[in-house]
Amino acid sequence: MWSMEADAAAALIARRLESYDFTGKVADLPCRPAGPELRPAAVLLPLVWHDDGATVLFTRRTEHLSSHPGQVSFPGGKVESGDRSTLDAALREASEETGLDPAGVRVLGRLPDYVTITGYVVTPVVGMLTPPLALAPAPDEVAEVFEVPLRLLLDRAAYSRHDYVRDGIAGRYLSFEWQRYTIWGATAAMMWMLADALAAGGA
């Protein structure tokens, strides 16, 4: 059920995403240069409205997956041939991975495409949900689904930057610690971009 407060919060975030100038911001984050060999992908950044404070929904991938096993991520994946858009891909993947009903997602906007070191150009779609969510995580892909308070994730000072060297190339990634979870890499970078946009608007 959408309350007046949830409607107002969704409208505020949507306006901020539409009006915020991300120019230069993405370049400050650790990602590789774009190129024609990149594969398109999309994720859903799900904000969950609760009367006592909004949260962000994350998944933890199963340990047996060949790609990013055990890592915390947003639901999402590769854009398939049947997807009409990156939005469709994000909603389809979120449904397949978590059982989330696409009809219950209010799409608020998008963050800038993020190019990963593994060769994907990822479109983050920001959406808001209201409980109950009736999730059914896919056991072959998702070990668990959990929520982190949005107010904590909006604190940009809570993110750590780490240097690394991979295949002789130096880089940097972000991380965020919460309870027993480490949110890092592309997921942390996308969340940081949302935090930056909302902070600029005083949200």
Secondary structure, DSSP 8 states (H G I E B T S, - for coil): ---HHHHHHHHHHHHHHHH---TTTGGGS------TT-EEEEEEEEEE--TT--EEEEEEE-TT-SSSTT-EE-SEEE--TT-SSHHHHHHHHHHHHH---GGG-EEEEE---EE-TTSEEEEEEEEEE-S-------TTTEEEEEEEEHHHHT-GGG-EEEEEEETTEEEEEEEEEETTEEEEHHHHHHHHHHHHHHHHTT-
